Amino acid sequence: MKRIKTIILAVAALILVSSVTVDAQNKKNQKNEVQITLSIPDLDCPNCVKKIEAKMPYEKGVRDLKVSLEDRTIWISFEEAKTNKDELAKALEKLGFPAKEIEKK
C-alpha cells in the first residue's frame, strides 16, 4: 500500500513538472506579433507580386505575408520587437512599391 502511494506521488510530481516546463516553453516561443494591411496602388501585375513575395519574407521580423493583386494590398504579420510598420513600408518603397497603411474600421 505504501508503495502504491509513493508511485502515485511520483507520477503526480512528474506530470506537474512536465506541465510547468511546457508552459514556460510556450511563453518563451510566443512572440508579440502584429498584423498590418498596406495598400499598394502600383501593384499591377503577377510579376510585382512575385517580386514582393520573394523579397519581403527576408525583412527582419516578418513572420508571414499575403499579397493580393486583385485588392492591391499586402497583409504582413511581424514581430514588433524586431521591426515596425514604418520600416516595412520603407522596405516596400525600396522595391518600388510605395505603400500606405489601411486603417481598420
N, C-alpha and C positions, 0 to 999 in steps of 0.2 A: 504494500500500500504506500509506503514511504517512497519507494522507487518511482511509482506512477506519478506522485505529486512532484517529484524532482524533475521528471521528464516533461510534465505539463508546464512547469515553471520555466524550464529551459526553452521549450518551444515558444512559449509566450514572449520571453525575452528576445529570442531570435526574430520573431515577427515584428516586435516593437522596434528593434534596432534597424531592421531592413526597411521598414516603412519610413523611419526618420531619415535614413540615407537617401532613399528615392525622392522624398520631398525636398531635401536640400539640393539634390542634383537638378530637379525640375525648376527650382527657384533660380539656380545659377544659370541654367540654359535659357531661361525666359528673359528675353531682351525687351527693352522698351521700343517696340516697333510702332511706326506712324505710317499712315497711308495718305497719299495726296493724289489728286487728279489734276492734270495740267492740260490746257487747251493748246494745240499746236496748229495754228492756221496754215502754215506752209507744208503740212503733211499731205502730199497729194498723189503718192504712188507706192506700190508694193516695195520698190527698192528703198524708199525712205524708211519704211517700216523695218526692213531688214537691217538697214544701217543702224537705226536706234537699238533694235534688239541685239545687235552684235556688240555694240559699244557700252550701253548703259549698265548691263549687269556687272561690269568691271569697275564701276564707280564705287568708291568707298562707302560701305554701309548699305548698299542696295541689296535687298533680300529677294524681291520678286517684282515683276512688272508685266503689264499687258498694254499693248499698243493697239488702238482701234483706228484703222484708216477711215472707216465709214463716219465715225464721230469726230475724227481728227483730235483724239485725246490719247494721253498716256496715264495709266494708273501705276503708281510706284509705292511699294512697301519698303521702308528703310529703317535702319537703326538710328534713333535720334541722337545717340551718344557719338556716332561716327560721322554724321553729315546732317544737313538741314535742307529745307525747301529751296533756299536761295542758291546753294551750291549745286543742287540737281538742275535747277533752271539754267545756271551758268554752263553746266556740262552739256545740256541740250543745245544751248546757243552756240557753243564751240563746234557742235556737229552741224550747225547751220539751221537749227530749228528753234527760233525764239518761242518761248512758252510762257503762259500765264496761268496762275492757279485758278481753278474753277471753285468758287465758293459753294459750300454745302448749304442746302436750303433747310 
